[in-house]
Amino acid sequence: MALKVKCPTCGRECEYSEKNPFRPFCCERCKLIDLGAWAEGSYVIKSKNQEADDDLDISEEALATGKLHSKVKPENEM
Ligand SMILES: [Zn+2]
């Protein structure tokens, strides 16, 4: 007799045995989804670090604006 458990991802009943390599998940997809949730959690932390990069982007934009002004100047000189 096979022990049946509910898949933590989709809630579907699946066989909890050596026959099912994805136990306690019902299939590989549900296992990957659960792992993906973990990966998403670390991604959120990563994007938080990227906020500091956004600040750098703003200063880069300011530099670009300064470049635009210096580009205008030679035109005025001509
Ligand atoms: Zn499932």
PDB file of the backbone (N, CA, C, O) and the ligand in Angstrom, with CONECT records:
HET     ZN  A 101       1
ATOM      1  N   MET A   1       0.849  -1.214   0.000  1.00  0.00           N
ATOM      2  CA  MET A   1       0.000   0.000   0.000  1.00  0.00           C
ATOM      3  C   MET A   1       0.870   1.244   0.000  1.00  0.00           C
ATOM      4  O   MET A   1       1.851   1.342   0.738  1.00  0.00           O
ATOM      5  N   ALA A   2       0.493   2.178  -0.835  1.00  0.00           N
ATOM      6  CA  ALA A   2       1.298   3.399  -0.968  1.00  0.00           C
ATOM      7  C   ALA A   2       0.751   4.483  -0.059  1.00  0.00           C
ATOM      8  O   ALA A   2      -0.459   4.683   0.047  1.00  0.00           O
ATOM      9  N   LEU A   3       1.649   5.161   0.577  1.00  0.00           N
ATOM     10  CA  LEU A   3       1.251   6.285   1.420  1.00  0.00           C
ATOM     11  C   LEU A   3       1.012   7.505   0.541  1.00  0.00           C
ATOM     12  O   LEU A   3       1.819   7.843  -0.325  1.00  0.00           O
ATOM     13  N   LYS A   4      -0.121   8.154   0.788  1.00  0.00           N
ATOM     14  CA  LYS A   4      -0.433   9.312  -0.053  1.00  0.00           C
ATOM     15  C   LYS A   4      -0.321  10.593   0.760  1.00  0.00           C
ATOM     16  O   LYS A   4      -0.810  10.678   1.886  1.00  0.00           O
ATOM     17  N   VAL A   5       0.324  11.574   0.173  1.00  0.00           N
ATOM     18  CA  VAL A   5       0.466  12.876   0.840  1.00  0.00           C
ATOM     19  C   VAL A   5      -0.027  13.963  -0.101  1.00  0.00           C
ATOM     20  O   VAL A   5      -0.126  13.758  -1.311  1.00  0.00           O
ATOM     21  N   LYS A   6      -0.328  15.098   0.459  1.00  0.00           N
ATOM     22  CA  LYS A   6      -0.750  16.224  -0.378  1.00  0.00           C
ATOM     23  C   LYS A   6       0.474  17.011  -0.819  1.00  0.00           C
ATOM     24  O   LYS A   6       1.343  17.361  -0.019  1.00  0.00           O
ATOM     25  N   CYS A   7       0.511  17.276  -2.118  1.00  0.00           N
ATOM     26  CA  CYS A   7       1.629  18.050  -2.668  1.00  0.00           C
ATOM     27  C   CYS A   7       1.616  19.452  -2.046  1.00  0.00           C
ATOM     28  O   CYS A   7       0.583  20.120  -2.087  1.00  0.00           O
ATOM     29  N   PRO A   8       2.736  19.917  -1.471  1.00  0.00           N
ATOM     30  CA  PRO A   8       2.770  21.243  -0.834  1.00  0.00           C
ATOM     31  C   PRO A   8       2.537  22.386  -1.822  1.00  0.00           C
ATOM     32  O   PRO A   8       2.152  23.484  -1.421  1.00  0.00           O
ATOM     33  N   THR A   9       2.766  22.135  -3.098  1.00  0.00           N
ATOM     34  CA  THR A   9       2.626  23.202  -4.092  1.00  0.00           C
ATOM     35  C   THR A   9       1.199  23.311  -4.607  1.00  0.00           C
ATOM     36  O   THR A   9       0.605  24.389  -4.579  1.00  0.00           O
ATOM     37  N   CYS A  10       0.639  22.180  -5.083  1.00  0.00           N
ATOM     38  CA  CYS A  10      -0.689  22.247  -5.704  1.00  0.00           C
ATOM     39  C   CYS A  10      -1.761  21.582  -4.853  1.00  0.00           C
ATOM     40  O   CYS A  10      -2.946  21.715  -5.156  1.00  0.00           O
ATOM     41  N   GLY A  11      -1.373  20.858  -3.779  1.00  0.00           N
ATOM     42  CA  GLY A  11      -2.356  20.251  -2.897  1.00  0.00           C
ATOM     43  C   GLY A  11      -2.932  18.957  -3.427  1.00  0.00           C
ATOM     44  O   GLY A  11      -3.816  18.368  -2.803  1.00  0.00           O
ATOM     45  N   ARG A  12      -2.444  18.508  -4.568  1.00  0.00           N
ATOM     46  CA  ARG A  12      -2.942  17.273  -5.154  1.00  0.00           C
ATOM     47  C   ARG A  12      -2.346  16.079  -4.409  1.00  0.00           C
ATOM     48  O   ARG A  12      -1.195  16.114  -3.974  1.00  0.00           O
ATOM     49  N   GLU A  13      -3.148  15.026  -4.272  1.00  0.00           N
ATOM     50  CA  GLU A  13      -2.648  13.831  -3.597  1.00  0.00           C
ATOM     51  C   GLU A  13      -1.634  13.135  -4.477  1.00  0.00           C
ATOM     52  O   GLU A  13      -1.864  12.931  -5.669  1.00  0.00           O
ATOM     53  N   CYS A  14      -0.506  12.772  -3.881  1.00  0.00           N
ATOM     54  CA  CYS A  14       0.493  12.058  -4.653  1.00  0.00           C
ATOM     55  C   CYS A  14       1.078  10.942  -3.801  1.00  0.00           C
ATOM     56  O   CYS A  14       0.938  10.929  -2.578  1.00  0.00           O
ATOM     57  N   GLU A  15       1.726  10.024  -4.464  1.00  0.00           N
ATOM     58  CA  GLU A  15       2.275   8.863  -3.788  1.00  0.00           C
ATOM     59  C   GLU A  15       3.580   9.225  -3.096  1.00  0.00           C
ATOM     60  O   GLU A  15       4.500   9.760  -3.714  1.00  0.00           O
ATOM     61  N   TYR A  16       3.645   8.927  -1.813  1.00  0.00           N
ATOM     62  CA  TYR A  16       4.875   9.178  -1.072  1.00  0.00           C
ATOM     63  C   TYR A  16       5.633   7.864  -0.961  1.00  0.00           C
ATOM     64  O   TYR A  16       5.497   7.124   0.013  1.00  0.00           O
ATOM     65  N   SER A  17       6.431   7.598  -1.979  1.00  0.00           N
ATOM     66  CA  SER A  17       7.191   6.347  -1.997  1.00  0.00           C
ATOM     67  C   SER A  17       8.439   6.540  -2.845  1.00  0.00           C
ATOM     68  O   SER A  17       8.658   7.597  -3.437  1.00  0.00           O
ATOM     69  N   GLU A  18       9.241   5.501  -2.886  1.00  0.00           N
ATOM     70  CA  GLU A  18      10.472   5.579  -3.686  1.00  0.00           C
ATOM     71  C   GLU A  18      10.159   5.692  -5.169  1.00  0.00           C
ATOM     72  O   GLU A  18      11.007   6.081  -5.971  1.00  0.00           O
ATOM     73  N   LYS A  19       8.911   5.343  -5.522  1.00  0.00           N
ATOM     74  CA  LYS A  19       8.486   5.460  -6.924  1.00  0.00           C
ATOM     75  C   LYS A  19       8.432   6.921  -7.337  1.00  0.00           C
ATOM     76  O   LYS A  19       8.606   7.261  -8.508  1.00  0.00           O
ATOM     77  N   ASN A  20       8.186   7.778  -6.351  1.00  0.00           N
ATOM     78  CA  ASN A  20       8.035   9.205  -6.653  1.00  0.00           C
ATOM     79  C   ASN A  20       9.292   9.964  -6.200  1.00  0.00           C
ATOM     80  O   ASN A  20       9.441  10.269  -5.017  1.00  0.00           O
ATOM     81  N   PRO A  21      10.181  10.264  -7.131  1.00  0.00           N
ATOM     82  CA  PRO A  21      11.431  10.937  -6.758  1.00  0.00           C
ATOM     83  C   PRO A  21      11.221  12.387  -6.354  1.00  0.00           C
ATOM     84  O   PRO A  21      12.130  13.023  -5.822  1.00  0.00           O
ATOM     85  N   PHE A  22      10.028  12.913  -6.603  1.00  0.00           N
ATOM     86  CA  PHE A  22       9.761  14.330  -6.301  1.00  0.00           C
ATOM     87  C   PHE A  22       8.992  14.497  -4.997  1.00  0.00           C
ATOM     88  O   PHE A  22       8.580  15.606  -4.658  1.00  0.00           O
ATOM     89  N   ARG A  23       8.794  13.381  -4.249  1.00  0.00           N
ATOM     90  CA  ARG A  23       8.063  13.460  -2.988  1.00  0.00           C
ATOM     91  C   ARG A  23       8.673  14.514  -2.075  1.00  0.00           C
ATOM     92  O   ARG A  23       9.893  14.669  -2.107  1.00  0.00           O
ATOM     93  N   PRO A  24       7.936  15.232  -1.282  1.00  0.00           N
ATOM     94  CA  PRO A  24       6.481  15.112  -1.136  1.00  0.00           C
ATOM     95  C   PRO A  24       5.707  15.837  -2.234  1.00  0.00           C
ATOM     96  O   PRO A  24       4.498  16.029  -2.100  1.00  0.00           O
ATOM     97  N   PHE A  25       6.360  16.237  -3.300  1.00  0.00           N
ATOM     98  CA  PHE A  25       5.655  16.902  -4.399  1.00  0.00           C
ATOM     99  C   PHE A  25       5.101  15.855  -5.348  1.00  0.00           C
ATOM    100  O   PHE A  25       5.573  14.718  -5.365  1.00  0.00           O
ATOM    101  N   CYS A  26       4.101  16.231  -6.142  1.00  0.00           N
ATOM    102  CA  CYS A  26       3.452  15.267  -7.014  1.00  0.00           C
ATOM    103  C   CYS A  26       4.249  15.099  -8.309  1.00  0.00           C
ATOM    104  O   CYS A  26       4.172  14.055  -8.956  1.00  0.00           O
ATOM    105  N   CYS A  27       5.000  16.111  -8.678  1.00  0.00           N
ATOM    106  CA  CYS A  27       5.728  16.037  -9.935  1.00  0.00           C
ATOM    107  C   CYS A  27       6.939  16.968  -9.886  1.00  0.00           C
ATOM    108  O   CYS A  27       7.104  17.741  -8.942  1.00  0.00           O
ATOM    109  N   GLU A  28       7.775  16.883 -10.908  1.00  0.00           N
ATOM    110  CA  GLU A  28       8.988  17.691 -10.948  1.00  0.00           C
ATOM    111  C   GLU A  28       8.650  19.175 -10.984  1.00  0.00           C
ATOM    112  O   GLU A  28       9.338  19.998 -10.379  1.00  0.00           O
ATOM    113  N   ARG A  29       7.567  19.508 -11.710  1.00  0.00           N
ATOM    114  CA  ARG A  29       7.174  20.903 -11.871  1.00  0.00           C
ATOM    115  C   ARG A  29       6.867  21.553 -10.512  1.00  0.00           C
ATOM    116  O   ARG A  29       7.312  22.664 -10.224  1.00  0.00           O
ATOM    117  N   CYS A  30       6.086  20.822  -9.679  1.00  0.00           N
ATOM    118  CA  CYS A  30       5.720  21.360  -8.369  1.00  0.00           C
ATOM    119  C   CYS A  30       6.960  21.512  -7.493  1.00  0.00           C
ATOM    120  O   CYS A  30       7.049  22.454  -6.705  1.00  0.00           O
ATOM    121  N   LYS A  31       7.900  20.609  -7.621  1.00  0.00           N
ATOM    122  CA  LYS A  31       9.141  20.698  -6.844  1.00  0.00           C
ATOM    123  C   LYS A  31       9.925  21.929  -7.272  1.00  0.00           C
ATOM    124  O   LYS A  31      10.465  22.657  -6.439  1.00  0.00           O
ATOM    125  N   LEU A  32       9.980  22.152  -8.577  1.00  0.00           N
ATOM    126  CA  LEU A  32      10.723  23.303  -9.100  1.00  0.00           C
ATOM    127  C   LEU A  32      10.053  24.607  -8.707  1.00  0.00           C
ATOM    128  O   LEU A  32      10.730  25.597  -8.426  1.00  0.00           O
ATOM    129  N   ILE A  33       8.712  24.613  -8.684  1.00  0.00           N
ATOM    130  CA  ILE A  33       7.981  25.816  -8.274  1.00  0.00           C
ATOM    131  C   ILE A  33       8.342  26.173  -6.840  1.00  0.00           C
ATOM    132  O   ILE A  33       8.565  27.337  -6.510  1.00  0.00           O
ATOM    133  N   ASP A  34       8.397  25.121  -5.971  1.00  0.00           N
ATOM    134  CA  ASP A  34       8.735  25.355  -4.566  1.00  0.00           C
ATOM    135  C   ASP A  34      10.162  25.873  -4.455  1.00  0.00           C
ATOM    136  O   ASP A  34      10.433  26.786  -3.675  1.00  0.00           O
ATOM    137  N   LEU A  35      11.069  25.301  -5.224  1.00  0.00           N
ATOM    138  CA  LEU A  35      12.454  25.776  -5.217  1.00  0.00           C
ATOM    139  C   LEU A  35      12.516  27.191  -5.777  1.00  0.00           C
ATOM    140  O   LEU A  35      13.299  28.020  -5.314  1.00  0.00           O
ATOM    141  N   GLY A  36      11.680  27.457  -6.778  1.00  0.00           N
ATOM    142  CA  GLY A  36      11.634  28.793  -7.384  1.00  0.00           C
ATOM    143  C   GLY A  36      11.204  29.839  -6.381  1.00  0.00           C
ATOM    144  O   GLY A  36      11.677  30.975  -6.419  1.00  0.00           O
ATOM    145  N   ALA A  37      10.293  29.457  -5.466  1.00  0.00           N
ATOM    146  CA  ALA A  37       9.853  30.387  -4.428  1.00  0.00           C
ATOM    147  C   ALA A  37      11.027  30.777  -3.552  1.00  0.00           C
ATOM    148  O   ALA A  37      11.141  31.926  -3.126  1.00  0.00           O
ATOM    149  N   TRP A  38      11.894  29.823  -3.288  1.00  0.00           N
ATOM    150  CA  TRP A  38      13.096  30.120  -2.509  1.00  0.00           C
ATOM    151  C   TRP A  38      14.015  31.052  -3.290  1.00  0.00           C
ATOM    152  O   TRP A  38      14.573  32.004  -2.744  1.00  0.00           O
ATOM    153  N   ALA A  39      14.159  30.754  -4.583  1.00  0.00           N
ATOM    154  CA  ALA A  39      15.032  31.578  -5.426  1.00  0.00           C
ATOM    155  C   ALA A  39      14.487  33.000  -5.500  1.00  0.00           C
ATOM    156  O   ALA A  39      15.250  33.966  -5.508  1.00  0.00           O
ATOM    157  N   GLU A  40      13.145  33.124  -5.556  1.00  0.00           N
ATOM    158  CA  GLU A  40      12.532  34.449  -5.600  1.00  0.00           C
ATOM    159  C   GLU A  40      12.865  35.235  -4.343  1.00  0.00           C
ATOM    160  O   GLU A  40      13.114  36.440  -4.397  1.00  0.00           O
ATOM    161  N   GLY A  41      12.867  34.537  -3.201  1.00  0.00           N
ATOM    162  CA  GLY A  41      13.181  35.184  -1.930  1.00  0.00           C
ATOM    163  C   GLY A  41      14.572  35.778  -1.945  1.00  0.00           C
ATOM    164  O   GLY A  41      14.781  36.884  -1.447  1.00  0.00           O
ATOM    165  N   SER A  42      15.535  35.049  -2.516  1.00  0.00           N
ATOM    166  CA  SER A  42      16.897  35.567  -2.575  1.00  0.00           C
ATOM    167  C   SER A  42      17.000  36.659  -3.626  1.00  0.00           C
ATOM    168  O   SER A  42      17.853  37.542  -3.545  1.00  0.00           O
ATOM    169  N   TYR A  43      16.099  36.583  -4.632  1.00  0.00           N
ATOM    170  CA  TYR A  43      16.118  37.606  -5.676  1.00  0.00           C
ATOM    171  C   TYR A  43      15.685  38.953  -5.108  1.00  0.00           C
ATOM    172  O   TYR A  43      16.188  40.002  -5.511  1.00  0.00           O
ATOM    173  N   VAL A  44      14.728  38.907  -4.153  1.00  0.00           N
ATOM    174  CA  VAL A  44      14.249  40.143  -3.534  1.00  0.00           C
ATOM    175  C   VAL A  44      15.394  40.830  -2.804  1.00  0.00           C
ATOM    176  O   VAL A  44      15.536  42.052  -2.849  1.00  0.00           O
ATOM    177  N   ILE A  45      16.216  40.016  -2.124  1.00  0.00           N
ATOM    178  CA  ILE A  45      17.369  40.576  -1.407  1.00  0.00           C
ATOM    179  C   ILE A  45      18.349  41.186  -2.409  1.00  0.00           C
ATOM    180  O   ILE A  45      18.952  42.230  -2.161  1.00  0.00           O
ATOM    181  N   LYS A  46      18.488  40.505  -3.543  1.00  0.00           N
ATOM    182  CA  LYS A  46      19.408  41.002  -4.573  1.00  0.00           C
ATOM    183  C   LYS A  46      18.942  42.356  -5.105  1.00  0.00           C
ATOM    184  O   LYS A  46      19.733  43.288  -5.252  1.00  0.00           O
ATOM    185  N   SER A  47      17.630  42.447  -5.393  1.00  0.00           N
ATOM    186  CA  SER A  47      17.104  43.687  -5.970  1.00  0.00           C
ATOM    187  C   SER A  47      17.214  44.826  -4.966  1.00  0.00           C
ATOM    188  O   SER A  47      17.286  45.993  -5.351  1.00  0.00           O
ATOM    189  N   LYS A  48      17.228  44.482  -3.647  1.00  0.00           N
ATOM    190  CA  LYS A  48      17.399  45.521  -2.640  1.00  0.00           C
ATOM    191  C   LYS A  48      18.802  46.127  -2.761  1.00  0.00           C
ATOM    192  O   LYS A  48      18.988  47.333  -2.595  1.00  0.00           O
ATOM    193  N   ASN A  49      19.778  45.270  -3.051  1.00  0.00           N
ATOM    194  CA  ASN A  49      21.139  45.766  -3.243  1.00  0.00           C
ATOM    195  C   ASN A  49      21.234  46.614  -4.507  1.00  0.00           C
ATOM    196  O   ASN A  49      22.055  47.526  -4.602  1.00  0.00           O
ATOM    197  N   GLN A  50      20.376  46.292  -5.479  1.00  0.00           N
ATOM    198  CA  GLN A  50      20.412  47.032  -6.735  1.00  0.00           C
ATOM    199  C   GLN A  50      19.913  48.461  -6.554  1.00  0.00           C
ATOM    200  O   GLN A  50      20.173  49.327  -7.388  1.00  0.00           O
ATOM    201  N   GLU A  51      19.189  48.703  -5.446  1.00  0.00           N
ATOM    202  CA  GLU A  51      18.709  50.061  -5.200  1.00  0.00           C
ATOM    203  C   GLU A  51      19.889  51.021  -5.071  1.00  0.00           C
ATOM    204  O   GLU A  51      19.810  52.180  -5.478  1.00  0.00           O
ATOM    205  N   ALA A  52      20.979  50.524  -4.503  1.00  0.00           N
ATOM    206  CA  ALA A  52      22.176  51.350  -4.382  1.00  0.00           C
ATOM    207  C   ALA A  52      22.730  51.665  -5.770  1.00  0.00           C
ATOM    208  O   ALA A  52      23.249  52.754  -6.015  1.00  0.00           O
ATOM    209  N   ASP A  53      22.607  50.682  -6.678  1.00  0.00           N
ATOM    210  CA  ASP A  53      23.053  50.907  -8.048  1.00  0.00           C
ATOM    211  C   ASP A  53      22.195  51.965  -8.738  1.00  0.00           C
ATOM    212  O   ASP A  53      22.680  52.722  -9.579  1.00  0.00           O
ATOM    213  N   ASP A  54      20.900  52.009  -8.366  1.00  0.00           N
ATOM    214  CA  ASP A  54      20.017  53.004  -8.956  1.00  0.00           C
ATOM    215  C   ASP A  54      20.485  54.410  -8.606  1.00  0.00           C
ATOM    216  O   ASP A  54      20.395  55.329  -9.420  1.00  0.00           O
ATOM    217  N   ASP A  55      20.987  54.563  -7.383  1.00  0.00           N
ATOM    218  CA  ASP A  55      21.510  55.875  -6.975  1.00  0.00           C
ATOM    219  C   ASP A  55      22.693  56.259  -7.857  1.00  0.00           C
ATOM    220  O   ASP A  55      22.865  57.424  -8.216  1.00  0.00           O
ATOM    221  N   LEU A  56      23.503  55.265  -8.198  1.00  0.00           N
ATOM    222  CA  LEU A  56      24.645  55.521  -9.071  1.00  0.00           C
ATOM    223  C   LEU A  56      24.151  55.929 -10.457  1.00  0.00           C
ATOM    224  O   LEU A  56      24.742  56.783 -11.120  1.00  0.00           O
ATOM    225  N   ASP A  57      23.049  55.295 -10.880  1.00  0.00           N
ATOM    226  CA  ASP A  57      22.488  55.625 -12.190  1.00  0.00           C
ATOM    227  C   ASP A  57      22.084  57.096 -12.240  1.00  0.00           C
ATOM    228  O   ASP A  57      22.239  57.754 -13.269  1.00  0.00           O
ATOM    229  N   ILE A  58      21.566  57.605 -11.127  1.00  0.00           N
ATOM    230  CA  ILE A  58      21.117  58.995 -11.092  1.00  0.00           C
ATOM    231  C   ILE A  58      22.322  59.934 -11.265  1.00  0.00           C
ATOM    232  O   ILE A  58      22.259  60.918 -12.002  1.00  0.00           O
ATOM    233  N   SER A  59      23.412  59.607 -10.574  1.00  0.00           N
ATOM    234  CA  SER A  59      24.599  60.458 -10.702  1.00  0.00           C
ATOM    235  C   SER A  59      25.176  60.335 -12.116  1.00  0.00           C
ATOM    236  O   SER A  59      25.736  61.288 -12.658  1.00  0.00           O
ATOM    237  N   GLU A  60      25.024  59.131 -12.704  1.00  0.00           N
ATOM    238  CA  GLU A  60      25.482  58.959 -14.083  1.00  0.00           C
ATOM    239  C   GLU A  60      24.649  59.817 -15.022  1.00  0.00           C
ATOM    240  O   GLU A  60      25.149  60.378 -15.997  1.00  0.00           O
ATOM    241  N   GLU A  61      23.349  59.903 -14.695  1.00  0.00           N
ATOM    242  CA  GLU A  61      22.453  60.725 -15.508  1.00  0.00           C
ATOM    243  C   GLU A  61      22.872  62.188 -15.412  1.00  0.00           C
ATOM    244  O   GLU A  61      22.848  62.925 -16.398  1.00  0.00           O
ATOM    245  N   ALA A  62      23.256  62.592 -14.202  1.00  0.00           N
ATOM    246  CA  ALA A  62      23.702  63.966 -13.994  1.00  0.00           C
ATOM    247  C   ALA A  62      24.959  64.232 -14.804  1.00  0.00           C
ATOM    248  O   ALA A  62      25.125  65.308 -15.377  1.00  0.00           O
ATOM    249  N   LEU A  63      25.841  63.244 -14.846  1.00  0.00           N
ATOM    250  CA  LEU A  63      27.062  63.376 -15.643  1.00  0.00           C
ATOM    251  C   LEU A  63      26.715  63.494 -17.123  1.00  0.00           C
ATOM    252  O   LEU A  63      27.329  64.269 -17.856  1.00  0.00           O
ATOM    253  N   ALA A  64      25.710  62.706 -17.556  1.00  0.00           N
ATOM    254  CA  ALA A  64      25.270  62.730 -18.947  1.00  0.00           C
ATOM    255  C   ALA A  64      24.704  64.107 -19.281  1.00  0.00           C
ATOM    256  O   ALA A  64      24.919  64.632 -20.373  1.00  0.00           O
ATOM    257  N   THR A  65      23.982  64.679 -18.331  1.00  0.00           N
ATOM    258  CA  THR A  65      23.416  66.016 -18.536  1.00  0.00           C
ATOM    259  C   THR A  65      24.542  67.032 -18.653  1.00  0.00           C
ATOM    260  O   THR A  65      24.493  67.948 -19.474  1.00  0.00           O
ATOM    261  N   GLY A  66      25.565  66.847 -17.807  1.00  0.00           N
ATOM    262  CA  GLY A  66      26.720  67.743 -17.865  1.00  0.00           C
ATOM    263  C   GLY A  66      27.415  67.625 -19.209  1.00  0.00           C
ATOM    264  O   GLY A  66      27.904  68.609 -19.763  1.00  0.00           O
ATOM    265  N   LYS A  67      27.452  66.393 -19.726  1.00  0.00           N
ATOM    266  CA  LYS A  67      28.072  66.173 -21.031  1.00  0.00           C
ATOM    267  C   LYS A  67      27.290  66.902 -22.115  1.00  0.00           C
ATOM    268  O   LYS A  67      27.857  67.469 -23.049  1.00  0.00           O
ATOM    269  N   LEU A  68      25.947  66.868 -21.958  1.00  0.00           N
ATOM    270  CA  LEU A  68      25.091  67.540 -22.933  1.00  0.00           C
ATOM    271  C   LEU A  68      25.389  69.032 -22.943  1.00  0.00           C
ATOM    272  O   LEU A  68      25.437  69.662 -24.000  1.00  0.00           O
ATOM    273  N   HIS A  69      25.593  69.595 -21.735  1.00  0.00           N
ATOM    274  CA  HIS A  69      25.862  71.033 -21.637  1.00  0.00           C
ATOM    275  C   HIS A  69      27.196  71.364 -22.294  1.00  0.00           C
ATOM    276  O   HIS A  69      27.330  72.356 -23.011  1.00  0.00           O
ATOM    277  N   SER A  70      28.216  70.474 -22.021  1.00  0.00           N
ATOM    278  CA  SER A  70      29.528  70.734 -22.605  1.00  0.00           C
ATOM    279  C   SER A  70      29.479  70.553 -24.115  1.00  0.00           C
ATOM    280  O   SER A  70      30.289  71.123 -24.845  1.00  0.00           O
ATOM    281  N   LYS A  71      28.512  69.749 -24.579  1.00  0.00           N
ATOM    282  CA  LYS A  71      28.364  69.550 -26.022  1.00  0.00           C
ATOM    283  C   LYS A  71      27.750  70.803 -26.655  1.00  0.00           C
ATOM    284  O   LYS A  71      28.038  71.140 -27.804  1.00  0.00           O
ATOM    285  N   VAL A  72      26.900  71.482 -25.883  1.00  0.00           N
ATOM    286  CA  VAL A  72      26.252  72.688 -26.399  1.00  0.00           C
ATOM    287  C   VAL A  72      27.272  73.828 -26.503  1.00  0.00           C
ATOM    288  O   VAL A  72      27.233  74.641 -27.427  1.00  0.00           O
ATOM    289  N   LYS A  73      28.178  73.861 -25.533  1.00  0.00           N
ATOM    290  CA  LYS A  73      29.137  74.972 -25.460  1.00  0.00           C
ATOM    291  C   LYS A  73      29.957  75.165 -26.742  1.00  0.00           C
ATOM    292  O   LYS A  73      30.034  76.280 -27.257  1.00  0.00           O
ATOM    293  N   PRO A  74      30.587  74.065 -27.276  1.00  0.00           N
ATOM    294  CA  PRO A  74      31.376  74.245 -28.509  1.00  0.00           C
ATOM    295  C   PRO A  74      30.521  74.807 -29.644  1.00  0.00           C
ATOM    296  O   PRO A  74      31.016  75.566 -30.477  1.00  0.00           O
ATOM    297  N   GLU A  75      29.240  74.436 -29.677  1.00  0.00           N
ATOM    298  CA  GLU A  75      28.362  74.914 -30.729  1.00  0.00           C
ATOM    299  C   GLU A  75      28.187  76.423 -30.621  1.00  0.00           C
ATOM    300  O   GLU A  75      28.128  77.133 -31.625  1.00  0.00           O
ATOM    301  N   ASN A  76      28.103  76.905 -29.356  1.00  0.00           N
ATOM    302  CA  ASN A  76      27.953  78.348 -29.129  1.00  0.00           C
ATOM    303  C   ASN A  76      29.229  79.086 -29.527  1.00  0.00           C
ATOM    304  O   ASN A  76      29.188  80.215 -30.016  1.00  0.00           O
ATOM    305  N   GLU A  77      30.375  78.413 -29.303  1.00  0.00           N
ATOM    306  CA  GLU A  77      31.654  79.026 -29.646  1.00  0.00           C
ATOM    307  C   GLU A  77      31.815  79.170 -31.155  1.00  0.00           C
ATOM    308  O   GLU A  77      32.476  80.086 -31.646  1.00  0.00           O
ATOM    309  N   MET A  78      31.180  78.221 -31.888  1.00  0.00           N
ATOM    310  CA  MET A  78      31.288  78.293 -33.342  1.00  0.00           C
ATOM    311  C   MET A  78      30.325  79.313 -33.899  1.00  0.00           C
ATOM    312  O   MET A  78      30.273  79.514 -35.112  1.00  0.00           O
TER     313      MET A  78
HETATM  314 ZN    ZN A 101       1.802  19.244  -7.213  1.00  0.00          ZN2+
END
